[in-house]
Amino acid sequence: MNISLQEKFAQQYHKNAEAIYFTPGRVNLIGEHIDYNGGLVMPCAISLGTWVAIAPNNDGQFRFKSLNFDIETVVTSNTINEKNGSTWTNYPIGVINEFIKDGKDINGLDFLFYGNIPIGSGLSSSASIEIATAYALNTYYNLGYDKLALVKIAKRVENDFIGLNSGIMDQFAVTFGEKDKAIVLDCETLKYKMIDVDLGNYVLAIINTNKPRELADSKYNERVAECQIALKQLNKEITLNYLCELNAEKFALHSHLISDETILNRATHVIKENDRVHLAAKALNGGDLATFGRLMYASHESLHTLYEVSGKELDTVVDFCSGYEHVIGARMTGAGFGGCAIALLEKGYEEDFAKHLTGYYLERIGYSAAIYISEIGGGPSIL
């Protein structure tokens, strides 16, 4: 961190912070748009994230300040169950509200947040803030929640307090992330295993298209509905709860049941993408980054052609990567229609990559992309 949060805390609150905590953001390495189809996702924690410094106060108030935003919010135990407009402070407010509803005695704290995750980029800044708050409270007050309990608390905040019908992957990934490991997660059962990811001579480049993602929610719901149609048509002949119960080979035997080409494309992506997650886990376990890189490109092509959730901005980034000799794999990550792409970039070429990608993207899109270099990081920690 290039700033001293302790110094900033003292400037803001005229006292020292008693503790400082960190929680990462996340990317999904492969396995896109299959979590709601019973498939596996493969997220990992990244080295970008959220820091929070805390200290008690004698006023019985919760004060929230951030080095990223000018807004300062003050709430009391009586108003902690109310949303504060549409500001970022709803994430920590919602977490504290959940702890108090659960009977925990939390009263009077000053918070100072700082994050280096670009907002709205699809790298889970909201989950990072939620878990940073939950982890800080759990650790500071020694409340005894395990990691999965914190994940479920943060998901309730997202779904019930914020009002976003999102899944559990983001909170799970930032909480359970381990350095140089990816998580192969079944979002339905929450069964998971850790996969070693030895990037060797490569780093993870994260490319933010800087395109607003306003389309994502409506198109996301549209894709969910299309997958349900495919499932219903397949169930005329076989019994399935989820599309990902089929592999590509079995799907080929029954795909004739889906008459609409668009619906067939959606189902084909889902089933083949789930197969790619299994192949990716096998490749990473064997240290085969070249195969993993090819699977990343195949994933993006499927998301572009069959699932139609990419878009000009993400395609431009991946097109550049495919022609840049020091990248061995790239794909969009997240819901699509903007947000970020990721690439496996050879070490030593970070500046050259950023320079040439920036020019290529600006010429075709008309505004700049932002490039971040990350390692695969660990989960929440106290500093």
C-alpha positions in Angstrom: 0.0 0.0 0.0 1.5 3.3 -1.0 -0.2 5.4 1.7 -0.2 5.0 5.5 -3.7 4.3 6.6 -2.7 4.8 10.2 -1.5 8.3 9.5 -4.6 9.1 7.5 -6.8 7.7 10.3 -5.1 9.9 12.8 -5.6 13.0 10.6 -9.3 12.1 10.1 -10.2 11.1 13.7 -7.4 12.7 15.8 -6.5 9.3 17.4 -4.8 6.1 16.3 -6.5 3.2 14.7 -6.5 0.1 16.9 -6.4 -2.4 14.0 -6.1 -2.4 10.2 -7.4 -5.2 8.0 -7.2 -6.2 4.4 -9.5 -8.1 2.1 -8.8 -8.8 -1.6 -10.9 -8.5 -4.7 -11.3 -11.4 -7.1 -11.3 -12.6 -10.7 -12.9 -15.6 -12.1 -10.2 -17.4 -14.1 -12.6 -19.6 -16.1 -16.2 -20.9 -15.8 -18.4 -18.0 -16.8 -22.3 -17.9 -16.7 -22.5 -21.5 -15.5 -22.9 -20.9 -11.7 -26.7 -20.6 -12.1 -26.6 -23.8 -14.3 -25.1 -26.1 -11.7 -21.6 -25.7 -13.0 -18.2 -25.0 -11.5 -16.5 -21.7 -11.2 -12.7 -21.1 -10.8 -12.1 -17.8 -9.0 -9.0 -16.6 -7.2 -8.2 -13.7 -4.9 -6.1 -10.9 -6.4 -3.6 -8.5 -4.8 -5.9 -5.5 -5.3 -8.3 -5.0 -2.5 -9.8 -3.1 0.4 -8.1 -1.9 3.6 -10.1 -0.8 6.7 -8.8 0.8 9.9 -11.0 0.9 13.0 -11.0 2.3 16.5 -13.8 2.5 19.1 -15.5 5.8 20.1 -17.5 6.8 23.1 -20.4 8.3 21.2 -22.3 5.1 20.4 -22.0 6.1 16.7 -20.7 4.3 13.6 -18.6 6.7 11.5 -17.6 5.8 8.0 -15.0 7.6 6.0 -13.1 6.6 2.8 -9.9 7.9 1.1 -11.7 7.1 -2.2 -14.9 9.1 -1.6 -15.6 12.5 -0.1 -18.8 11.2 1.5 -18.8 10.8 5.3 -21.6 8.9 6.9 -22.6 8.7 10.6 -25.3 6.3 11.9 -26.4 5.0 15.3 -27.5 1.6 16.5 -31.1 2.8 16.0 -30.6 3.7 12.3 -28.1 0.9 11.4 -31.0 -1.0 9.8 -31.7 1.8 7.3 -30.1 2.2 3.9 -28.1 5.4 3.4 -29.2 6.4 -0.1 -27.1 4.7 -2.7 -23.7 5.3 -1.3 -20.9 2.7 -0.8 -21.4 2.9 3.0 -24.5 0.7 2.7 -22.1 -2.3 2.5 -20.5 -1.8 5.9 -23.8 -0.6 7.4 -25.5 -3.7 6.2 -22.8 -5.9 7.7 -23.0 -4.3 11.1 -26.8 -4.5 10.9 -26.5 -8.3 10.4 -24.2 -8.7 13.4 -26.5 -6.7 15.6 -29.5 -8.7 14.4 -27.5 -11.8 15.4 -27.3 -10.5 18.9 -23.7 -9.2 18.9 -22.9 -6.2 21.1 -21.3 -3.8 18.7 -21.5 -0.1 19.4 -19.5 2.9 18.6 -16.7 2.5 16.0 -14.8 4.8 13.6 -13.9 3.3 10.2 -11.5 4.5 7.5 -11.6 2.6 4.2 -9.2 2.6 1.3 -9.5 0.5 -1.8 -7.5 0.1 -5.1 -10.1 -2.0 -6.9 -11.6 0.0 -9.7 -15.3 0.5 -8.9 -17.8 -1.1 -11.2 -15.2 -3.2 -13.0 -16.5 -6.6 -12.0 -13.6 -7.3 -9.6 -15.9 -7.5 -6.6 -15.2 -4.2 -4.8 -18.6 -4.6 -3.0 -17.8 -8.1 -1.7 -14.3 -6.9 -0.7 -15.8 -4.1 1.4 -18.4 -6.4 2.9 -15.9 -9.1 3.9 -13.4 -6.5 5.1 -16.0 -5.1 7.5 -17.2 -8.6 8.6 -13.7 -9.9 9.1 -12.7 -6.8 11.0 -15.7 -7.0 13.4 -15.3 -10.8 13.8 -11.6 -10.4 14.6 -11.7 -7.2 16.7 -14.6 -8.4 18.9 -13.5 -12.1 18.8 -17.0 -13.1 17.8 -16.1 -16.6 16.7 -17.7 -16.8 13.2 -16.0 -19.1 10.8 -15.2 -18.1 7.3 -18.3 -19.6 5.7 -20.6 -17.8 8.2 -18.9 -14.5 7.2 -19.5 -15.3 3.5 -23.2 -16.0 4.2 -23.6 -12.8 6.2 -22.1 -10.8 3.4 -24.3 -12.5 0.8 -27.4 -11.6 2.9 -26.2 -8.0 2.9 -25.9 -8.0 -0.9 -29.3 -9.7 -1.4 -31.5 -8.4 1.3 -30.0 -5.1 2.4 -28.6 -3.8 -0.9 -31.2 -5.6 -3.0 -29.0 -7.2 -5.6 -29.9 -10.8 -6.5 -26.3 -12.0 -6.9 -24.7 -15.4 -6.2 -22.2 -16.4 -3.5 -19.1 -16.7 -5.6 -17.7 -13.1 -5.0 -17.9 -13.3 -1.2 -16.7 -16.9 -1.2 -13.7 -16.1 -3.4 -12.4 -13.1 -1.4 -12.8 -15.0 1.9 -11.4 -18.4 1.0 -8.7 -17.2 -1.4 -5.2 -18.5 -0.8 -1.9 -17.3 -2.3 -1.1 -19.0 -5.6 -4.2 -21.1 -5.5 -7.6 -21.0 -7.3 -10.9 -22.3 -5.9 -12.9 -24.8 -7.9 -16.3 -24.1 -6.4 -19.8 -25.5 -6.8 -21.9 -22.5 -6.0 -25.0 -24.6 -5.3 -23.5 -27.1 -2.8 -20.5 -24.8 -1.7 -18.3 -27.9 -2.1 -14.9 -26.7 -3.2 -11.3 -27.7 -3.7 -8.1 -25.6 -4.0 -6.0 -25.9 -7.1 -2.3 -24.9 -7.2 -1.7 -22.1 -9.7 2.0 -21.7 -10.3 2.2 -18.9 -12.8 6.0 -19.3 -13.1 7.3 -16.7 -15.5 3.8 -15.1 -16.0 1.7 -12.6 -14.2 -2.1 -11.9 -14.2 -2.8 -8.8 -16.2 -6.3 -7.3 -15.5 -7.6 -5.0 -18.1 -10.5 -2.8 -17.2 -12.4 -1.7 -20.4 -13.8 1.3 -18.5 -17.1 0.7 -20.2 -20.1 1.1 -17.9 -21.9 -2.2 -17.3 -25.5 -0.9 -17.4 -26.6 -3.7 -19.7 -25.4 -6.5 -17.6 -28.4 -7.0 -15.3 -31.1 -7.2 -18.0 -29.0 -9.4 -20.3 -28.0 -11.6 -17.3 -31.7 -12.2 -16.5 -32.3 -12.9 -20.2 -29.6 -15.5 -20.3 -30.9 -17.2 -17.1 -34.4 -17.5 -18.7 -32.9 -18.9 -22.0 -31.0 -21.6 -20.1 -34.3 -22.5 -18.3 -35.9 -23.0 -21.7 -33.1 -25.3 -22.8 -33.4 -27.3 -19.6 -37.2 -27.7 -20.0 -36.8 -28.9 -23.6 -34.0 -31.4 -22.6 -36.3 -32.7 -19.8 -38.7 -34.0 -22.4 -36.3 -37.0 -22.8 -34.0 -37.0 -19.8 -34.3 -35.8 -16.2 -32.0 -32.9 -15.3 -32.0 -30.3 -12.5 -29.2 -28.3 -14.2 -27.7 -28.1 -17.7 -24.2 -28.8 -16.3 -25.2 -32.3 -15.3 -24.5 -33.1 -18.9 -21.0 -33.1 -20.5 -20.6 -32.2 -24.2 -20.6 -35.9 -25.2 -24.0 -36.6 -23.5 -25.4 -33.3 -24.6 -24.7 -34.2 -28.3 -27.1 -37.2 -27.9 -30.0 -35.0 -26.8 -29.4 -31.5 -28.4 -31.9 -32.3 -31.1 -34.6 -31.5 -28.5 -33.7 -27.8 -28.7 -35.1 -26.4 -31.9 -34.3 -22.7 -31.5 -30.7 -21.9 -32.6 -30.2 -19.2 -30.0 -31.3 -21.5 -27.1 -29.1 -24.2 -28.5 -26.1 -21.8 -28.5 -26.7 -20.8 -24.9 -26.9 -24.4 -23.7 -23.8 -25.4 -25.8 -21.8 -22.7 -24.2 -22.9 -23.6 -20.7 -22.1 -27.3 -21.1 -18.8 -26.8 -22.9 -17.7 -24.1 -20.5 -18.3 -26.4 -17.5 -16.1 -29.1 -19.3 -13.4 -26.4 -19.7 -13.3 -25.8 -16.0 -12.5 -29.5 -15.4 -9.9 -29.4 -18.1 -8.4 -26.1 -16.7 -8.1 -27.7 -13.2 -6.3 -30.6 -14.7 -4.0 -28.4 -16.7 -3.1 -26.2 -13.7 -2.6 -29.3 -11.5 0.0 -30.4 -14.0 1.6 -27.0 -14.4 0.5 -26.8 -18.0 0.0 -23.0 -18.5 -0.1 -23.3 -22.3 -3.1 -25.5 -22.2 -4.8 -23.3 -19.6 -4.2 -20.3 -21.8 -5.8 -22.0 -24.8 -8.8 -22.8 -22.7 -9.1 -19.1 -21.7 -9.2 -18.2 -25.4 -11.8 -20.9 -26.1 -13.9 -19.7 -23.2 -13.9 -16.1 -24.5 -14.7 -17.2 -28.1 -17.7 -19.2 -26.7 -18.9 -16.2 -24.6 -18.6 -14.0 -27.7 -20.2 -16.3 -30.3 -22.6 -18.6 -28.4 -23.5 -16.7 -25.3 -23.2 -13.2 -26.7 -22.2 -11.4 -23.5 -18.9 -10.0 -24.6 -19.1 -6.8 -26.7 -16.7 -4.7 -28.8 -14.6 -3.4 -25.8 -13.8 -6.9 -24.3 -13.3 -8.4 -27.8 -10.8 -5.6 -28.7 -8.8 -6.4 -25.6 -8.7 -10.2 -26.3 -8.0 -9.6 -30.0 -4.9 -7.6 -29.0 -3.8 -10.2 -26.5 -4.1 -13.0 -29.1 -1.7 -11.2 -31.4 0.8 -10.2 -28.6 3.4 -12.9 -28.4 4.1 -12.6 -24.7 0.4 -13.4 -23.7 -0.5 -17.1 -23.7 -4.2 -16.7 -22.8 -6.9 -14.1 -22.3 -10.6 -13.9 -21.8 -13.4 -11.7 -20.5 -14.1 -12.3 -16.8 -17.4 -11.6 -15.0 -20.9 -11.0 -16.4 -19.7 -9.2 -19.6 -20.9 -6.2 -21.6 -18.0 -4.3 -20.1 -16.0 -4.8 -17.0 -12.7 -6.6 -17.2 -10.6 -9.0 -19.2 -7.7 -11.0 -17.8 -4.5 -12.2 -19.5 -1.5 -14.4 -18.7 1.4 -12.1 -19.5 5.1 -13.0 -19.5 7.0 -11.2 -16.8 9.2 -8.3 -17.9 6.7 -7.2 -20.6 4.3 -5.4 -18.3 5.2 -1.8 -19.5 5.4 -2.8 -23.2 2.0 -4.6 -23.0 0.3 -1.7 -21.3 1.8 0.8 -23.8 0.8 -1.1 -26.9 -2.6 -2.3 -25.6 -3.5 1.2 -24.5 -2.8 2.6 -28.0 -4.6 -0.2 -29.8 -7.7 0.1 -27.6 -7.9 3.9 -27.7 -7.7 3.9 -31.5 -10.6 1.4 -31.8 -12.8 2.4 -28.9 -12.1 6.1 -28.4 -11.2 6.1 -24.8 -8.6 4.3 -22.7 -8.5 1.0 -20.9 -6.7 0.6 -17.5 -4.2 -2.2 -16.9 -3.4 -3.7 -13.5 -0.8 -6.3 -12.8 -1.7 -8.7 -10.0 -0.6 -11.8 -8.3 -3.0 -14.5 -7.0 -3.3 -13.4 -3.4 -4.6 -14.6 -0.1 -7.8 -14.0 1.8 -8.5 -11.5 4.6 -5.8 -10.6 7.0 -5.0 -8.3 9.9 -2.0 -6.1 9.3 
